[in-house]
Each structure stands twice: as structure tokens, then as C-alpha cells.
Amino acid sequence: QLVFNVPNPFNPTTEINFFVPEAGNVRVEVFNLLGQKISTLLDRECNAGLNSVTWDNRNSSGTKVASGIYFFRVTYENEISITKKMLLMK
């Protein structure tokens, strides 16, 4: 289960990388420290292997968020879910 983001800490963007064992639906979401979802970066079929999506530190409304700790969650086929921490430093 290979899930990571680079760079971390980051400003203004970070690339979230994740390994998919077989083609299937993947959802990548970003949450704040309170556990509130601030953005869904991806929700679609992905090919097997290494995939990536970029987060530009914006919420779902397109507004840039404040510096701080955020979490991204990668969910595969609504079964496997991995959450990691990332740090936005402005």
C-alpha cells in the first residue's frame, strides 16, 4: 500500500501519489484538522499501478486554505482507505 505526497511540507502544491493493485474506483479527499472535508480531488476509475493527483491548497469552492496540517484520504473501491498527514507552510 504505497501512498505518499511530495513535497511535504509544501507550498503551494503537493502531488499525492497512490498505488492501485488493480483497476478500480479511487477517491482522494482532503480534510482539515477538525476532520471536515474541504475538497474531493479525485473520484473515478484509475488504472492499476502508480497514480497521482495534485492539490493546489484550495478548498471545494476554489479558495486557498490557511497554512497548517491537513490530511488526505485515498479510498480504493470503497473498501481500502488510507489517511496521511501533510503540512502546508506559506
C-alpha angles and dihedrals in degrees: 000000000000112000125151144133130226132235101025116199091037144180128208102348139013131192116228111208125193137172119229116201094206133358110287146125115302128188122194116192134176122217134187125230091274091058093250114145109239100174145005107215099180139009110164148091113297130193122247114271133035116349132173144194129190125230115204095193093259128129125228090277091057095251119136113246128227125265114274147085119323134174130220123202124202114198121190120200090337087283111079117050127179124183125196135180125239133181125221111201118185 
